[in-house]
Amino acid sequence: MFHIGIDAHLNSSAVCILDENGRLFKRFVHRGDLRSLVKRLREELDQPFQVCFEASCGGGTLHDLLVPIADRVVVAHPGHLRLIFRSKKKNDRVDAAKLAKLLFLDEVPPVHVPDRNIRAWREMIGMRSQAVAKRTRAKNGLRALLRSHLIRSPRGLWTKQGRQWLTELKLPTAPARLRRDLLLAEVNHFDRQIQRLEQELDRIARRHPGVALLKTIPGVGPRTAEAFCAFVDDPKRFGTKQIGRYFGLTPSQDQSGSTNRLGHITREGPAVVRRLLAEAAWRASRLSPRVKAFFERVQRGDPDRRKIAVVATAHYLARVMLAMLQSGEVWQKEVAPATKAA
């Protein structure tokens, strides 16, 4: 069994191959794309092999290409690799050798690689998030333009009537009018993009039972439910305490002896899901008595702890959502407490 480490790049990749005893069998730099590298490994190696490479852009496709020809394909977590190898010497050949050695020792910190459809789903969720952020920047630019000319905008500025008012607004200078036209065109452009993306996301969500299940939680809408399902992928791969770490909702910790300091949340994992969970936490704390009680218990009546309570509630929702996906049970509606008869 060969153990192969690949430092993969689009046009040139370093490869290190160890034999069954962990000794160097061959190393080379492949000048070509990754598809030709996979073809070369298939043609030149005369015994079974396993492969390791770092997670990166295009890593999912490379994983799919290697799975049919390799006995095992492991995708390594880049951040964890940096913690293992704290070396000042770093180049492609060295990195490939390190990956091969970790693979031989079975000590690779792996990442989960979802199938192609799930990866495409995640990419579309990310595209929508980026389009919403760009539209928000354009809207903020328009508001800033109005403020700079001491113009008070009407209510419902982004309705059809509000946009018509904005289009017909007499601004004092030609540059201001040009800026208004360009920013308004951006807002309309991103509106169309978001509409198209949401139509496709809704089509995907209708075929995924987990999305409908999570939407039974008060405050959790289709965008939060689909993002959670897409990035969790297989609920069975998580324990209850792991889901918060995966989405970066747990506090950083510095513990030594009797001293234990907890800092800000780690912010690891997909930021788009973390943001949507925080928004859902705000809504759920207003719609659900159960979530509201949790929120208020964390806040302790202190307005300065409101953000802490939101993050804690988002973490609570993540645990609840994972448990629902694992069990298939819908959200149990709270029963209002019975009032005593007079």
The 8 nearest C-alpha neighbors of each residue, nearest first, counted from 0:
[[1, 48, 47, 19, 46, 18, 2, 49],
 [0, 2, 48, 18, 17, 19, 3, 49],
 [3, 1, 17, 49, 16, 99, 48, 103],
 [4, 2, 16, 50, 99, 15, 49, 51],
 [3, 5, 99, 98, 95, 51, 15, 14],
 [6, 4, 14, 95, 52, 7, 13, 51],
 [7, 5, 95, 13, 12, 91, 52, 94],
 [6, 8, 12, 5, 13, 52, 9, 11],
 [9, 7, 12, 11, 10, 6, 33, 32],
 [8, 10, 32, 11, 33, 7, 12, 31],
 [11, 9, 32, 31, 8, 30, 12, 33],
 [10, 12, 30, 8, 31, 29, 9, 32],
 [13, 11, 7, 29, 8, 6, 28, 14],
 [12, 14, 28, 6, 92, 91, 5, 95],
 [13, 15, 5, 27, 26, 95, 4, 28],
 [14, 16, 26, 4, 96, 95, 3, 25],
 [15, 17, 3, 25, 24, 2, 26, 23],
 [18, 16, 23, 24, 2, 21, 22, 1],
 [19, 17, 1, 21, 20, 22, 24, 2],
 [18, 20, 0, 21, 1, 17, 2, 22],
 [21, 19, 18, 22, 17, 103, 23, 0],
 [20, 22, 17, 18, 19, 103, 23, 100],
 [23, 21, 17, 18, 20, 24, 19, 16],
 [24, 22, 17, 25, 16, 18, 21, 15],
 [25, 23, 17, 16, 18, 22, 26, 15],
 [26, 24, 16, 23, 15, 27, 17, 14],
 [27, 25, 15, 14, 16, 24, 28, 13],
 [26, 28, 14, 13, 29, 15, 25, 92],
 [29, 27, 13, 12, 14, 30, 11, 26],
 [28, 30, 12, 11, 31, 13, 27, 36],
 [31, 29, 11, 10, 28, 12, 32, 36],
 [30, 32, 10, 11, 29, 35, 33, 36],
 [31, 33, 10, 9, 34, 35, 36, 11],
 [32, 34, 36, 35, 9, 37, 31, 61],
 [33, 35, 37, 36, 32, 38, 64, 61],
 [34, 36, 38, 33, 37, 32, 39, 31],
 [37, 35, 33, 39, 34, 38, 40, 32],
 [36, 38, 40, 34, 39, 35, 33, 41],
 [39, 37, 35, 41, 36, 40, 42, 34],
 [40, 38, 36, 42, 37, 41, 43, 35],
 [41, 39, 37, 43, 42, 38, 44, 36],
 [40, 42, 38, 39, 43, 44, 37, 68],
 [41, 43, 39, 40, 44, 38, 45, 37],
 [42, 44, 40, 41, 39, 45, 38, 46],
 [45, 43, 46, 40, 42, 41, 47, 48],
 [44, 46, 43, 47, 42, 41, 48, 40],
 [45, 47, 44, 0, 48, 1, 43, 41],
 [48, 46, 0, 1, 70, 69, 45, 49],
 [49, 47, 1, 0, 69, 2, 70, 46],
 [48, 50, 71, 2, 70, 69, 72, 3],
 [51, 49, 3, 72, 4, 2, 73, 71],
 [50, 52, 73, 4, 74, 72, 98, 3],
 [53, 51, 5, 74, 75, 4, 6, 54],
 [54, 52, 75, 74, 77, 55, 76, 51],
 [53, 55, 58, 74, 75, 76, 77, 52],
 [56, 54, 58, 57, 53, 59, 77, 7],
 [55, 57, 58, 54, 59, 60, 8, 61],
 [58, 56, 60, 59, 55, 61, 54, 9],
 [59, 57, 61, 55, 56, 60, 54, 62],
 [58, 60, 62, 61, 57, 63, 112, 115],
 [59, 61, 63, 62, 57, 58, 64, 115],
 [60, 62, 58, 64, 63, 59, 65, 57],
 [61, 63, 59, 65, 60, 64, 58, 66],
 [62, 64, 60, 61, 66, 65, 59, 67],
 [63, 65, 61, 62, 66, 60, 67, 37],
 [66, 64, 62, 63, 68, 67, 69, 61],
 [65, 67, 63, 69, 68, 64, 62, 72],
 [68, 66, 65, 69, 64, 63, 70, 62],
 [67, 69, 65, 66, 41, 70, 64, 48],
 [70, 68, 71, 66, 49, 48, 65, 67],
 [69, 71, 49, 48, 47, 68, 72, 66],
 [70, 72, 49, 69, 50, 73, 66, 48],
 [73, 71, 50, 49, 51, 66, 69, 74],
 [74, 72, 51, 50, 75, 109, 71, 52],
 [73, 75, 52, 109, 53, 54, 51, 110],
 [76, 74, 109, 53, 108, 54, 110, 52],
 [75, 77, 79, 109, 110, 78, 108, 54],
 [78, 76, 80, 79, 53, 75, 54, 81],
 [79, 77, 81, 80, 76, 82, 75, 83],
 [80, 78, 82, 81, 76, 77, 108, 83],
 [79, 81, 83, 77, 82, 78, 84, 76],
 [82, 80, 84, 78, 79, 83, 85, 77],
 [81, 83, 79, 80, 84, 85, 78, 77],
 [84, 82, 80, 81, 85, 79, 86, 78],
 [85, 83, 81, 86, 82, 80, 97, 79],
 [86, 84, 81, 82, 83, 87, 80, 88],
 [85, 87, 88, 84, 89, 81, 83, 82],
 [88, 86, 89, 85, 84, 90, 81, 93],
 [89, 87, 86, 90, 93, 85, 94, 84],
 [88, 90, 93, 87, 94, 86, 91, 92],
 [89, 91, 93, 92, 94, 88, 95, 6],
 [90, 92, 94, 93, 13, 6, 95, 89],
 [93, 91, 95, 13, 94, 90, 96, 14],
 [94, 92, 96, 90, 95, 91, 89, 97],
 [93, 95, 97, 91, 96, 92, 90, 6],
 [94, 96, 4, 5, 6, 92, 98, 93],
 [97, 95, 99, 93, 15, 94, 98, 4],
 [98, 96, 94, 100, 99, 95, 101, 93],
 [97, 99, 4, 101, 95, 96, 100, 102],
 [98, 100, 4, 102, 96, 3, 97, 101],
 [101, 99, 103, 97, 102, 98, 96, 104],
 [102, 100, 104, 106, 98, 107, 103, 99],
 [101, 103, 105, 99, 100, 104, 107, 98],
 [102, 104, 100, 101, 105, 2, 99, 21],
 [103, 105, 101, 106, 102, 100, 107, 21],
 [106, 104, 102, 103, 107, 101, 100, 108],
 [105, 107, 101, 104, 102, 108, 103, 100],
 [106, 108, 101, 109, 102, 105, 75, 98],
 [109, 107, 75, 76, 106, 79, 110, 80],
 [110, 108, 75, 74, 76, 107, 73, 111],
 [111, 109, 76, 74, 75, 112, 108, 54],
 [110, 112, 113, 109, 74, 73, 236, 75],
 [111, 113, 110, 59, 114, 74, 62, 118],
 [114, 112, 117, 118, 111, 115, 232, 59],
 [113, 115, 117, 116, 118, 112, 59, 63],
 [114, 116, 118, 117, 119, 113, 59, 60],
 [117, 115, 119, 118, 114, 120, 113, 121],
 [116, 118, 120, 119, 114, 115, 113, 121],
 [119, 117, 115, 121, 120, 116, 122, 113],
 [118, 120, 122, 116, 117, 121, 115, 123],
 [121, 119, 117, 123, 118, 122, 116, 124],
 [122, 120, 124, 118, 123, 119, 229, 117],
 [123, 121, 125, 119, 124, 120, 126, 118],
 [122, 124, 126, 120, 125, 121, 119, 127],
 [125, 123, 121, 127, 122, 126, 128, 120],
 [124, 126, 122, 128, 123, 127, 129, 121],
 [127, 125, 123, 129, 128, 124, 122, 130],
 [128, 126, 130, 124, 129, 125, 193, 131],
 [127, 129, 125, 131, 126, 130, 132, 124],
 [130, 128, 132, 126, 127, 131, 133, 125],
 [129, 131, 127, 133, 132, 128, 189, 134],
 [130, 132, 134, 128, 129, 133, 135, 127],
 [131, 133, 135, 129, 130, 134, 128, 136],
 [134, 132, 136, 130, 135, 131, 129, 137],
 [135, 133, 131, 137, 186, 136, 132, 189],
 [134, 136, 138, 132, 133, 137, 139, 131],
 [135, 137, 139, 133, 134, 138, 140, 132],
 [136, 138, 140, 134, 135, 139, 182, 186],
 [139, 137, 135, 141, 140, 136, 134, 142],
 [138, 140, 142, 136, 141, 137, 135, 143],
 [141, 139, 137, 143, 138, 142, 136, 144],
 [140, 142, 144, 138, 143, 139, 145, 137],
 [141, 143, 139, 145, 144, 140, 146, 138],
 [142, 144, 146, 140, 141, 145, 147, 139],
 [143, 145, 141, 147, 142, 146, 140, 148],
 [146, 144, 150, 142, 148, 143, 147, 149],
 [145, 147, 149, 143, 148, 144, 150, 142],
 [146, 148, 144, 145, 149, 143, 150, 142],
 [147, 149, 146, 145, 150, 144, 170, 171],
 [150, 148, 146, 147, 145, 151, 144, 152],
 [151, 149, 145, 148, 146, 152, 147, 144],
 [150, 152, 149, 153, 145, 146, 148, 142],
 [151, 153, 150, 154, 156, 145, 142, 165],
 [154, 152, 156, 155, 151, 161, 164, 165],
 [153, 155, 156, 152, 161, 157, 158, 151],
 [154, 156, 158, 157, 161, 153, 160, 159],
 [155, 157, 161, 154, 158, 153, 162, 152],
 [158, 156, 161, 155, 162, 159, 160, 154],
 [157, 159, 161, 155, 160, 156, 162, 163],
 [160, 158, 162, 161, 163, 157, 156, 155],
 [159, 161, 163, 158, 162, 164, 156, 155],
 [162, 160, 156, 158, 164, 163, 157, 159],
 [161, 163, 165, 159, 164, 160, 157, 166],
 [162, 164, 166, 160, 165, 161, 159, 167],
 [165, 163, 161, 167, 162, 166, 168, 160],
 [164, 166, 162, 168, 163, 167, 161, 156],
 [167, 165, 163, 164, 168, 162, 180, 179],
 [166, 168, 164, 165, 163, 169, 162, 170],
 [167, 169, 165, 166, 164, 170, 163, 176],
 [170, 168, 167, 171, 176, 166, 165, 172],
 [169, 171, 172, 176, 168, 175, 173, 148],
 [172, 170, 169, 173, 175, 176, 148, 174],
 [173, 171, 175, 174, 170, 176, 177, 169],
 [172, 174, 176, 175, 177, 171, 170, 178],
 [175, 173, 177, 176, 172, 178, 179, 171],
 [176, 174, 178, 172, 173, 177, 179, 170],
 [175, 177, 179, 173, 174, 178, 170, 180],
 [178, 176, 174, 180, 179, 175, 181, 173],
 [177, 179, 175, 181, 176, 180, 182, 174],
 [180, 178, 176, 182, 177, 181, 183, 175],
 [179, 181, 177, 183, 178, 182, 184, 176],
 [180, 182, 184, 178, 183, 179, 177, 185],
 [183, 181, 185, 179, 184, 137, 180, 178],
 [182, 184, 186, 180, 185, 181, 179, 187],
 [183, 185, 181, 187, 182, 186, 188, 180],
 [186, 184, 188, 182, 183, 187, 189, 181],
 [185, 187, 183, 134, 189, 188, 184, 137],
 [186, 188, 190, 184, 185, 189, 183, 191],
 [189, 187, 185, 191, 190, 186, 184, 192],
 [188, 190, 192, 191, 186, 187, 134, 193],
 [191, 189, 187, 193, 188, 192, 186, 194],
 [190, 192, 194, 189, 188, 193, 195, 187],
 [193, 191, 189, 195, 194, 190, 196, 188],
 [192, 194, 196, 190, 195, 191, 189, 127],
 [193, 195, 191, 197, 192, 196, 190, 198],
 [196, 194, 198, 192, 193, 197, 191, 199],
 [197, 195, 193, 199, 198, 194, 200, 192],
 [196, 198, 200, 194, 199, 195, 201, 193],
 [197, 199, 201, 195, 196, 200, 194, 202],
 [200, 198, 202, 196, 197, 201, 203, 195],
 [201, 199, 197, 203, 202, 198, 204, 196],
 [200, 202, 204, 198, 199, 203, 197, 205],
 [201, 203, 199, 200, 205, 204, 198, 206],
 [204, 202, 200, 201, 205, 206, 199, 207],
 [205, 203, 201, 207, 206, 202, 200, 210],
 [204, 206, 202, 203, 207, 201, 208, 211],
 [205, 207, 204, 203, 208, 202, 210, 201],
 [206, 208, 204, 209, 205, 210, 203, 211],
 [209, 207, 210, 211, 212, 206, 205, 204],
 [208, 210, 212, 207, 211, 213, 324, 228],
 [211, 209, 224, 213, 212, 225, 208, 207],
 [210, 212, 214, 208, 209, 213, 215, 207],
 [211, 213, 209, 210, 214, 329, 215, 208],
 [214, 212, 215, 210, 211, 224, 216, 209],
 [213, 215, 211, 216, 219, 212, 220, 210],
 [214, 216, 213, 330, 212, 217, 329, 211],
 [217, 215, 214, 330, 219, 213, 218, 283],
 [218, 216, 283, 219, 286, 287, 215, 214],
 [217, 219, 283, 282, 279, 216, 220, 286],
 [220, 218, 279, 214, 216, 217, 223, 224],
 [219, 221, 223, 222, 214, 224, 218, 279],
 [220, 222, 224, 223, 225, 214, 210, 219],
 [223, 221, 225, 224, 220, 226, 275, 219],
 [224, 222, 226, 275, 221, 225, 220, 219],
 [223, 225, 221, 210, 227, 222, 226, 213],
 [224, 226, 228, 222, 227, 210, 223, 221],
 [227, 225, 229, 223, 228, 224, 272, 222],
 [226, 228, 224, 225, 230, 229, 231, 223],
 [229, 227, 225, 231, 226, 230, 232, 224],
 [230, 228, 226, 232, 227, 231, 225, 121],
 [229, 231, 232, 227, 228, 226, 121, 269],
 [230, 232, 228, 229, 233, 227, 234, 237],
 [231, 233, 229, 230, 228, 234, 113, 117],
 [232, 234, 235, 231, 236, 237, 228, 113],
 [235, 233, 236, 325, 237, 231, 232, 324],
 [236, 234, 237, 233, 325, 238, 324, 321],
 [235, 237, 234, 233, 238, 231, 232, 111],
 [238, 236, 235, 241, 234, 242, 239, 240],
 [237, 239, 241, 240, 242, 236, 235, 234],
 [238, 240, 241, 318, 242, 237, 321, 322],
 [241, 239, 238, 242, 243, 244, 318, 237],
 [242, 240, 238, 244, 243, 239, 237, 245],
 [241, 243, 245, 244, 240, 239, 237, 246],
 [242, 244, 248, 246, 245, 241, 249, 314],
 [245, 243, 247, 241, 242, 246, 249, 248],
 [244, 246, 242, 243, 268, 247, 241, 267],
 [245, 247, 268, 243, 244, 248, 267, 273],
 [248, 246, 266, 267, 244, 265, 245, 268],
 [247, 249, 243, 264, 246, 314, 244, 266],
 [248, 250, 264, 244, 247, 243, 265, 251],
 [251, 249, 264, 263, 262, 265, 261, 252],
 [250, 252, 262, 265, 264, 261, 263, 249],
 [253, 251, 261, 260, 262, 254, 250, 259],
 [252, 254, 260, 259, 261, 255, 251, 262],
 [255, 253, 259, 258, 260, 252, 256, 257],
 [254, 256, 258, 257, 259, 253, 260, 252],
 [257, 255, 258, 254, 259, 253, 260, 252],
 [256, 258, 255, 259, 254, 260, 253, 252],
 [259, 257, 255, 256, 254, 260, 253, 261],
 [258, 260, 254, 253, 255, 257, 261, 252],
 [261, 259, 253, 252, 254, 262, 258, 251],
 [262, 260, 252, 251, 250, 253, 259, 263],
 [261, 263, 251, 250, 252, 260, 264, 253],
 [264, 262, 250, 251, 265, 261, 249, 266],
 [263, 265, 250, 249, 248, 251, 266, 247],
 [264, 266, 247, 267, 251, 250, 249, 263],
 [267, 265, 247, 264, 248, 268, 246, 270],
 [268, 266, 247, 265, 246, 245, 269, 244],
 [267, 269, 246, 245, 247, 270, 266, 244],
 [270, 268, 271, 272, 246, 273, 267, 230],
 [269, 271, 273, 272, 274, 268, 266, 246],
 [270, 272, 274, 269, 273, 275, 128, 125],
 [273, 271, 275, 274, 270, 269, 226, 276],
 [272, 274, 270, 276, 271, 275, 246, 277],
 [275, 273, 277, 271, 272, 276, 270, 278],
 [274, 276, 272, 278, 277, 223, 273, 279],
 [275, 277, 279, 273, 313, 278, 274, 272],
 [276, 278, 280, 274, 313, 275, 279, 309],
 [279, 277, 275, 281, 280, 276, 274, 282],
 [278, 280, 276, 282, 218, 219, 277, 281],
 [279, 281, 277, 283, 313, 278, 282, 312],
 [282, 280, 278, 284, 279, 283, 277, 309],
 [283, 281, 218, 279, 285, 280, 284, 286],
 [282, 284, 218, 286, 280, 285, 217, 287],
 [285, 283, 291, 290, 281, 282, 286, 287],
 [284, 286, 283, 282, 287, 291, 281, 288],
 [285, 287, 283, 284, 217, 282, 218, 288],
 [286, 288, 290, 289, 283, 284, 291, 285],
 [289, 287, 291, 290, 292, 286, 333, 284],
 [290, 288, 292, 287, 291, 293, 333, 284],
 [289, 291, 293, 284, 287, 292, 288, 294],
 [290, 292, 284, 288, 294, 293, 289, 287],
 [291, 293, 295, 289, 290, 294, 288, 296],
 [294, 292, 290, 296, 291, 295, 297, 289],
 [295, 293, 291, 297, 292, 296, 308, 312],
 [296, 294, 298, 292, 297, 293, 299, 291],
 [295, 297, 293, 299, 294, 298, 292, 300],
 [298, 296, 308, 294, 295, 299, 293, 311],
 [297, 299, 295, 304, 308, 300, 296, 301],
 [300, 298, 296, 301, 297, 295, 304, 302],
 [299, 301, 298, 302, 295, 296, 304, 297],
 [300, 302, 303, 299, 304, 298, 305, 295],
 [303, 301, 304, 305, 300, 298, 299, 306],
 [302, 304, 301, 305, 306, 298, 307, 300],
 [305, 303, 307, 298, 302, 301, 306, 308],
 [304, 306, 308, 307, 302, 303, 298, 309],
 [307, 305, 309, 308, 304, 310, 303, 298],
 [308, 306, 304, 310, 305, 309, 311, 298],
 [307, 309, 305, 311, 298, 297, 306, 310],
 [308, 310, 306, 312, 307, 311, 280, 313],
 [311, 309, 313, 307, 312, 308, 314, 306],
 [312, 310, 314, 308, 313, 309, 307, 315],
 [313, 311, 315, 309, 314, 310, 280, 308],
 [312, 314, 310, 316, 280, 277, 276, 315],
 [315, 313, 311, 317, 312, 316, 243, 248],
 [314, 316, 312, 318, 313, 317, 311, 319],
 [315, 317, 319, 313, 318, 314, 320, 312],
 [318, 316, 314, 320, 315, 319, 321, 313],
 [319, 317, 321, 315, 316, 320, 239, 322],
 [318, 320, 316, 322, 317, 321, 323, 315],
 [321, 319, 323, 317, 322, 318, 316, 324],
 [320, 322, 324, 318, 323, 319, 317, 325],
 [321, 323, 325, 319, 320, 324, 326, 318],
 [324, 322, 320, 326, 328, 327, 321, 325],
 [325, 323, 321, 327, 322, 326, 209, 320],
 [324, 326, 322, 323, 234, 327, 321, 235],
 [327, 325, 323, 328, 324, 322, 321, 329],
 [326, 328, 324, 323, 325, 329, 212, 209],
 [329, 327, 323, 326, 330, 324, 212, 325],
 [328, 330, 212, 331, 215, 323, 327, 213],
 [331, 329, 216, 215, 332, 328, 323, 213],
 [332, 330, 329, 333, 328, 216, 215, 334],
 [333, 331, 330, 334, 287, 216, 217, 215],
 [332, 334, 335, 331, 289, 288, 287, 336],
 [335, 333, 336, 332, 337, 331, 288, 289],
 [334, 336, 333, 337, 288, 338, 332, 289],
 [337, 335, 334, 338, 333, 339, 288, 289],
 [336, 338, 335, 339, 334, 340, 333, 341],
 [339, 337, 336, 340, 335, 341, 334, 333],
 [340, 338, 341, 337, 336, 335, 334, 333],
 [339, 341, 338, 337, 336, 335, 334, 333],
 [340, 339, 338, 337, 336, 335, 334, 333]]
